[in-house]
Amino acid sequence: MPVITSSLSEDQQKKLLSLLGHVRLHLLYKASVHGFTAAAFHSRCDLQGPTVIVAYNAAGFVFGAYTSKDYAQRGEGVVDGEAFLYSIGAEGNNPLRVAGISGQSAFTDGATGPNYGALVFLHEDKPEFQSNPGTGFHFQAAAMHGDDLTLTEFEVYRAESLGDLLAKPWRNIQWTAERRQQLMRTIQVYQPDINAVCQARVLLLGPVGAGKSSFFNSINSAFRGNMTSQAIAGTADKSVTTQFRTYTIKAGKGGGALPLILCDTMGLEEKPDAGLDIEDIVSIYKGHVKDRCQFSPSAPLQADAPGYRKNVTLNDVIHCVVYVVDTCKASLLSQKMLDKFTAIRKKTNQLGLPQILLMTRVDEACPLVAKDLKNVYRSVYIQRKARELSESLGIPLSCVLPVKNYSGELDLDQDTDILLFSAVEQMLNYADNFFENQEME
């Protein structure tokens, strides 16, 4: 599936957000990709809460409508005192905002394209709209859309409130240099509870582009003291990682290996015949997959394949599973992807493996966290995303950990390291739970 990107320029997005307030925009529907039809619109935009329509024409206008109500095809007019029409002209002036006429419906909630009376989009399932100033909203046609009634693009975004900062953080973190050193030392001196095991083995699983390889690179960079890029990371719509890789981390350049191995895999994809196969995941869990084993999306790894390990010890099996999800895309996980996570968790639970969920890109998801990473556990939005992911993926909230990977930085950051090291500490604690269960068995 191709990556669907917004057609809004940075300046246009800033102007639109100035009208909407403290929200985050999630692209739900893009007509050039999904089709200029009412059916395509409703299949992706119904029951999504507050949304904003963004229409484009060849005259250079970006215009549309905001509603705080759901589209639900109820066949009736919907009154919404918060609804408005808007326009961002090509000249770069301040955006136009038009409130509805008092006492009139904001839009008709039917099976057609979005019908705001004064603006009726996707008219007759074509890249066109009707303009009827005075029906629900008053405006000058030239100022709203330049009298160009043909759409070059049409998008709909969910407008999700970011909230503010909690008075008290929902987790207590010490953001000090001493705490960073303490975490580093805890990780360096860790010893598995079973003498026969030298290093805790942690598997990273998640959708394509979630930040699995970047997480390893970030941990590696933090311990080496400079930026590294040992694992291939990228933002492609198909998995950059095609092999099973096991990575050791050294304490400084030329230093000894940490008691931790991070295992990276192909990304998960919605289609059953794409991305990492669930049978391959089970083979990894059981220690049968060798480092640099090449996966095939067409068939799971066979026992007679070159990359298959037949004789397995406790050093080879996975001791902790870490799911990695991009916080920016948390609310856009499809039902097919959620179903795949459910199937994986069922297999993981059957094998008694402890599980953690990493929320990556928290700084990109919330401007308050981008401004100061120490706000990560005070952000209402991040807390809400953590709870949503906990519920949708079946992971206890105590096992959901927000992190920020290094991406464009050239220098290390103390607060980033503290979040990263805290996550690793939890992985080692959970690996100990696995070892304790092996001893009891």
C-alpha positions as CSV (number, residue, x, y, z in Angstrom):
1,M,0.0,0.0,0.0
2,P,1.5,3.4,-1.0
3,V,2.1,6.0,1.7
4,I,-0.7,8.6,1.5
5,T,0.7,12.1,2.0
6,S,-0.9,15.5,2.5
7,S,-1.0,18.1,-0.4
8,L,-1.0,21.0,2.1
9,S,2.1,23.1,2.1
10,E,3.7,23.9,5.4
11,D,2.3,27.5,5.2
12,Q,-1.2,26.3,4.3
13,Q,-1.2,23.8,7.2
14,K,-0.1,26.5,9.7
15,K,-3.0,28.8,8.5
16,L,-5.5,25.9,8.7
17,L,-4.3,25.1,12.2
18,S,-4.7,28.7,13.2
19,L,-8.4,28.3,12.5
20,L,-8.8,24.9,14.2
21,G,-6.8,25.5,17.4
22,H,-4.7,23.0,19.3
23,V,-5.3,19.9,17.2
24,R,-3.4,17.3,15.3
25,L,-4.5,16.4,11.7
26,H,-4.8,12.8,10.6
27,L,-5.3,12.3,6.8
28,L,-8.3,10.0,6.3
29,Y,-9.2,10.3,2.7
30,K,-7.4,11.6,-0.5
31,A,-9.6,11.6,-3.6
32,S,-6.8,11.3,-6.1
33,V,-5.9,8.0,-4.4
34,H,-9.2,6.7,-3.1
35,G,-11.5,8.1,-5.7
36,F,-13.7,11.2,-6.3
37,T,-16.8,9.4,-5.1
38,A,-19.3,9.7,-2.3
39,A,-18.9,6.0,-1.5
40,A,-15.1,6.4,-1.1
41,F,-15.6,9.5,1.1
42,H,-18.0,7.8,3.4
43,S,-16.1,4.5,3.7
44,R,-13.1,6.4,5.2
45,C,-14.7,9.4,6.9
46,D,-17.9,8.2,8.5
47,L,-18.0,8.1,12.4
48,Q,-14.6,9.8,12.7
49,G,-15.5,12.6,15.0
50,P,-14.4,16.2,14.2
51,T,-13.1,16.5,10.7
52,V,-12.0,19.1,8.2
53,I,-12.4,19.1,4.5
54,V,-9.5,20.4,2.4
55,A,-10.4,21.1,-1.3
56,Y,-8.0,22.4,-3.9
57,N,-8.6,24.0,-7.3
58,A,-6.4,25.3,-10.2
59,A,-7.0,28.9,-9.1
60,G,-4.7,28.2,-6.2
61,F,-7.4,28.2,-3.5
62,V,-7.4,25.8,-0.5
63,F,-10.8,25.8,1.0
64,G,-13.4,23.6,2.7
65,A,-15.4,23.0,5.9
66,Y,-14.9,21.9,9.5
67,T,-17.5,20.1,11.6
68,S,-17.3,18.8,15.1
69,K,-20.0,16.2,14.3
70,D,-19.8,12.7,12.7
71,Y,-20.8,11.9,9.2
72,A,-23.2,8.9,9.5
73,Q,-25.5,9.1,6.5
74,R,-28.5,9.7,8.7
75,G,-30.5,11.5,5.9
76,E,-31.1,14.6,7.9
77,G,-29.7,18.1,8.5
78,V,-27.1,18.4,11.3
79,V,-26.9,21.5,13.5
80,D,-23.3,22.3,14.6
81,G,-22.6,25.6,16.2
82,E,-18.8,24.9,15.8
83,A,-18.9,24.3,12.0
84,F,-17.5,26.8,9.6
85,L,-16.3,27.2,6.1
86,Y,-12.8,28.6,5.3
87,S,-10.6,29.6,2.5
88,I,-6.8,30.1,2.1
89,G,-6.2,32.2,-1.0
90,A,-3.3,32.0,-3.3
91,E,-2.1,35.5,-2.4
92,G,-0.9,34.5,1.1
93,N,-3.4,36.7,3.0
94,N,-4.9,35.7,6.3
95,P,-7.4,32.8,5.9
96,L,-11.1,33.5,5.5
97,R,-13.4,31.9,8.1
98,V,-17.2,31.9,7.6
99,A,-19.5,30.8,10.5
100,G,-22.9,29.3,9.7
101,I,-26.2,31.2,9.6
102,S,-27.9,31.0,13.0
103,G,-30.7,28.5,13.1
104,Q,-29.7,26.6,9.9
105,S,-28.2,23.2,9.6
106,A,-24.4,23.1,9.0
107,F,-24.6,20.2,6.6
108,T,-27.0,17.5,5.3
109,D,-25.9,14.1,6.5
110,G,-26.8,12.0,3.4
111,A,-25.2,9.4,1.2
112,T,-23.9,11.9,-1.3
113,G,-20.6,13.8,-1.0
114,P,-20.3,16.3,1.9
115,N,-23.2,18.8,1.5
116,Y,-22.8,22.1,3.4
117,G,-25.5,23.8,1.4
118,A,-23.3,26.7,0.3
119,L,-20.6,24.2,-0.8
120,V,-21.5,20.7,-2.1
121,F,-18.5,18.5,-2.7
122,L,-18.0,15.5,-5.0
123,H,-21.1,16.5,-7.0
124,E,-22.4,13.6,-9.0
125,D,-19.2,11.6,-8.1
126,K,-17.0,14.0,-10.1
127,P,-14.0,16.2,-9.1
128,E,-16.4,19.1,-8.9
129,F,-18.4,21.1,-6.3
130,Q,-21.4,23.3,-6.3
131,S,-21.3,26.8,-4.9
132,N,-24.5,28.3,-3.4
133,P,-23.6,31.3,-1.2
134,G,-26.4,32.1,1.2
135,T,-27.5,28.5,1.8
136,G,-26.4,27.9,5.4
137,F,-23.3,30.2,5.0
138,H,-22.8,33.7,3.5
139,F,-19.7,34.4,1.5
140,Q,-18.4,35.9,-1.7
141,A,-17.7,33.2,-4.3
142,A,-14.6,35.0,-5.6
143,A,-13.1,35.2,-2.1
144,M,-14.0,31.6,-1.2
145,H,-12.8,29.7,-4.3
146,G,-12.1,32.2,-7.1
147,D,-15.2,30.9,-9.1
148,D,-13.2,27.8,-10.1
149,L,-15.6,24.9,-9.4
150,T,-13.3,22.0,-10.5
151,L,-11.3,20.1,-7.9
152,T,-7.7,19.3,-8.5
153,E,-7.6,17.4,-5.2
154,F,-9.9,16.7,-2.2
155,E,-8.8,15.6,1.2
156,V,-10.5,15.0,4.6
157,Y,-8.6,15.0,7.9
158,R,-9.6,14.0,11.4
159,A,-9.0,16.9,13.7
160,E,-7.9,15.4,17.0
161,S,-7.6,17.6,20.1
162,L,-4.1,17.7,21.6
163,G,-5.2,18.8,25.0
164,D,-2.9,20.6,27.3
165,L,-0.5,19.6,30.1
166,L,-1.5,17.6,33.1
167,A,-0.9,19.3,36.4
168,K,1.0,16.2,37.6
169,P,2.8,13.7,35.3
170,W,1.3,10.2,35.1
171,R,4.8,8.7,35.5
172,N,7.6,10.1,37.5
173,I,10.9,10.4,35.7
174,Q,14.1,11.9,37.1
175,W,15.5,14.1,34.3
176,T,19.1,14.4,35.6
177,A,22.6,13.5,34.5
178,E,22.9,11.3,37.6
179,R,19.8,9.3,36.5
180,R,21.2,8.9,33.0
181,Q,24.4,7.5,34.4
182,Q,22.5,5.2,36.8
183,L,20.5,3.7,34.0
184,M,23.6,3.2,31.9
185,R,25.3,1.4,34.7
186,T,22.2,-0.8,35.5
187,I,22.1,-1.9,31.9
188,Q,25.9,-2.5,31.7
189,V,26.1,-4.7,34.8
190,Y,22.9,-6.6,34.1
191,Q,23.2,-10.4,34.4
192,P,20.4,-12.8,33.3
193,D,19.0,-15.0,36.1
194,I,20.0,-18.2,34.4
195,N,23.8,-18.8,34.4
196,A,23.8,-20.5,31.0
197,V,22.5,-17.3,29.3
198,C,24.9,-14.5,28.6
199,Q,22.7,-11.9,27.1
200,A,19.0,-11.0,27.1
201,R,17.5,-11.4,23.6
202,V,14.8,-8.9,22.7
203,L,12.8,-8.9,19.4
204,L,11.5,-5.7,17.9
205,L,8.2,-6.1,16.0
206,G,6.0,-3.5,14.3
207,P,4.5,-2.0,11.1
208,V,6.8,-0.8,8.3
209,G,8.4,2.5,9.2
210,A,7.5,2.4,12.9
211,G,11.1,3.0,14.1
212,K,12.4,-0.5,15.0
213,S,15.8,-0.1,13.3
214,S,16.0,3.5,14.5
215,F,15.5,2.4,18.0
216,F,18.5,0.1,17.9
217,N,20.6,2.9,16.2
218,S,19.5,5.3,19.0
219,I,20.5,2.9,21.8
220,N,23.8,2.2,20.0
221,S,24.5,5.9,19.6
222,A,23.7,6.6,23.3
223,F,26.2,4.0,24.5
224,R,28.9,4.8,22.0
225,G,28.7,8.5,22.7
226,N,28.2,9.5,19.1
227,M,25.6,9.1,16.3
228,T,25.6,5.7,14.5
229,S,23.6,4.1,11.8
230,Q,24.5,0.4,11.9
231,A,21.0,-0.8,11.2
232,I,19.5,0.4,7.9
233,A,16.6,2.6,8.7
234,G,14.3,4.6,6.4
235,T,10.8,5.9,5.8
236,A,9.8,3.8,2.8
237,D,6.3,2.3,2.5
238,K,7.9,-1.1,2.2
239,S,10.2,-2.7,4.8
240,V,13.8,-1.5,4.6
241,T,14.8,-4.5,6.7
242,T,14.5,-7.7,4.7
243,Q,16.7,-10.0,6.9
244,F,16.5,-11.2,10.4
245,R,19.3,-9.3,12.2
246,T,20.8,-9.6,15.7
247,Y,22.6,-6.6,17.0
248,T,25.0,-6.4,20.0
249,I,25.7,-3.0,21.6
250,K,29.1,-1.9,22.8
251,A,29.8,0.3,25.8
252,G,31.8,3.0,24.0
253,K,34.0,2.6,20.9
254,G,36.0,-0.6,21.3
255,G,34.2,-1.3,24.6
256,G,32.7,-4.6,25.7
257,A,29.4,-5.9,24.6
258,L,26.3,-5.1,26.7
259,P,24.3,-8.1,28.1
260,L,21.6,-7.3,25.5
261,I,20.9,-8.4,21.9
262,L,18.3,-6.4,19.9
263,C,16.8,-8.4,17.1
264,D,15.3,-6.6,14.1
265,T,12.9,-8.0,11.5
266,M,10.9,-7.1,8.4
267,G,8.0,-4.7,9.1
268,L,4.5,-6.0,9.6
269,E,2.1,-5.3,6.7
270,E,-1.7,-5.5,6.4
271,K,-1.8,-8.1,3.6
272,P,-1.4,-11.7,4.7
273,D,1.1,-12.3,1.8
274,A,3.2,-9.3,2.6
275,G,5.7,-8.4,5.3
276,L,6.8,-10.8,8.1
277,D,4.9,-14.0,8.2
278,I,3.4,-15.1,11.6
279,E,5.0,-18.5,11.3
280,D,8.4,-16.9,10.8
281,I,7.8,-14.9,14.0
282,V,7.2,-18.1,15.9
283,S,10.4,-19.6,14.4
284,I,12.3,-16.5,15.6
285,Y,10.7,-16.8,19.1
286,K,11.9,-20.4,19.3
287,G,15.4,-19.5,18.2
288,H,15.4,-21.3,14.8
289,V,16.3,-18.3,12.7
290,K,19.9,-17.4,12.2
291,D,21.4,-13.9,11.9
292,R,21.1,-12.5,8.4
293,C,18.5,-15.0,7.4
294,Q,16.7,-13.7,4.3
295,F,12.9,-13.7,4.7
296,S,10.5,-14.6,1.8
297,P,7.1,-12.8,1.8
298,S,5.7,-15.7,-0.3
299,A,6.4,-18.6,2.1
300,P,7.6,-19.1,5.7
301,L,11.1,-20.4,6.5
302,Q,11.4,-24.1,6.1
303,A,13.4,-26.5,8.3
304,D,15.8,-27.4,5.5
305,A,16.6,-23.7,4.6
306,P,20.2,-22.4,5.0
307,G,19.1,-19.8,7.6
308,Y,17.2,-22.4,9.8
309,R,18.8,-23.4,13.1
310,K,17.8,-26.9,14.2
311,N,19.6,-27.3,17.5
312,V,18.5,-24.5,19.8
313,T,19.6,-23.4,23.3
314,L,18.2,-20.9,25.7
315,N,20.7,-18.4,24.4
316,D,19.0,-18.5,20.9
317,V,15.3,-18.1,21.9
318,I,13.7,-14.7,22.4
319,H,13.3,-13.6,26.0
320,C,11.2,-10.4,25.5
321,V,9.0,-9.1,22.7
322,V,8.8,-5.4,22.0
323,Y,6.0,-4.0,19.7
324,V,7.0,-0.7,18.1
325,V,4.3,1.7,16.9
326,D,4.6,5.2,15.5
327,T,2.5,7.5,17.8
328,C,1.7,9.7,14.9
329,K,-0.1,6.8,13.2
330,A,-1.6,5.2,16.3
331,S,-5.2,6.2,15.6
332,L,-4.8,5.2,11.9
333,L,-3.9,1.5,12.5
334,S,-6.3,-0.4,10.2
335,Q,-8.5,-3.2,11.4
336,K,-6.4,-5.6,9.3
337,M,-3.2,-4.5,11.1
338,L,-4.9,-4.7,14.5
339,D,-6.1,-8.3,13.6
340,K,-2.5,-9.2,12.7
341,F,-1.3,-7.8,16.1
342,T,-4.0,-9.9,17.8
343,A,-2.8,-13.1,16.0
344,I,0.8,-12.4,16.9
345,R,-0.1,-11.7,20.6
346,K,-2.0,-14.9,20.8
347,K,1.1,-16.9,19.6
348,T,3.3,-14.9,21.9
349,N,1.1,-15.5,24.9
350,Q,1.1,-19.2,24.2
351,L,4.9,-19.3,24.4
352,G,4.8,-17.3,27.7
353,L,6.9,-14.4,26.4
354,P,6.7,-11.0,28.2
355,Q,5.7,-8.1,26.0
356,I,6.3,-4.4,25.9
357,L,4.9,-1.6,23.5
358,L,7.1,1.2,22.4
359,M,5.5,4.4,21.2
360,T,8.0,6.2,18.9
361,R,8.0,9.7,17.5
362,V,6.3,11.2,20.6
363,D,7.9,14.5,19.8
364,E,6.4,14.6,16.3
365,A,3.0,13.5,17.7
366,C,2.7,16.3,20.2
367,P,4.1,19.9,19.9
368,L,4.3,20.2,23.7
369,V,6.6,17.3,23.8
370,A,8.6,18.6,20.8
371,K,9.1,21.8,22.8
372,D,10.3,20.0,25.8
373,L,10.7,16.2,26.0
374,K,10.2,16.4,29.8
375,N,6.5,17.0,29.0
376,V,6.1,13.5,27.6
377,Y,4.4,12.2,30.8
378,R,2.4,15.5,31.3
379,S,1.0,15.6,27.7
380,V,-2.7,14.9,27.7
381,Y,-2.4,13.7,24.1
382,I,0.4,11.2,24.7
383,Q,-1.4,9.8,27.7
384,R,-4.5,9.4,25.6
385,K,-2.6,7.7,22.8
386,A,-1.0,5.3,25.3
387,R,-4.4,4.3,26.7
388,E,-5.8,3.8,23.2
389,L,-2.9,1.6,22.1
390,S,-3.1,-0.3,25.4
391,E,-6.8,-1.0,24.8
392,S,-6.6,-1.7,21.0
393,L,-3.5,-4.0,21.2
394,G,-4.3,-5.7,24.5
395,I,-1.1,-4.5,26.2
396,P,-1.3,-3.3,29.9
397,L,-0.8,0.4,30.2
398,S,2.2,-0.3,32.5
399,C,3.9,-2.0,29.6
400,V,3.4,1.0,27.2
401,L,6.6,3.1,27.0
402,P,6.9,6.4,25.0
403,V,10.3,7.0,23.5
404,K,12.0,9.4,21.1
405,N,14.5,7.9,18.6
406,Y,17.4,10.0,17.3
407,S,16.7,10.9,13.7
408,G,18.0,14.2,12.4
409,E,20.2,15.2,15.4
410,L,24.0,15.3,15.3
411,D,24.5,15.4,19.1
412,L,23.2,13.3,21.9
413,D,20.6,14.6,24.3
414,Q,20.3,13.8,28.0
415,D,16.5,13.6,28.1
416,T,16.3,11.5,25.0
417,D,18.8,9.0,26.5
418,I,16.9,8.8,29.7
419,L,13.7,7.7,27.9
420,L,15.6,5.2,25.8
421,F,17.6,3.8,28.7
422,S,14.4,3.5,30.8
423,A,12.8,1.5,28.0
424,V,15.9,-0.9,27.9
425,E,15.8,-1.3,31.7
426,Q,12.2,-2.4,31.4
427,M,13.1,-4.9,28.7
428,L,15.7,-6.4,30.9
429,N,13.3,-6.6,33.8
430,Y,10.8,-8.4,31.6
431,A,13.5,-10.8,30.3
432,D,14.2,-11.7,34.0
433,N,10.5,-12.6,34.3
434,F,10.9,-15.0,31.4
435,F,14.0,-16.6,33.0
436,E,12.2,-17.0,36.3
437,N,9.5,-18.9,34.5
438,Q,12.1,-21.2,32.9
439,E,13.6,-22.0,36.3
440,M,10.2,-22.9,37.7
441,E,9.4,-25.1,34.7
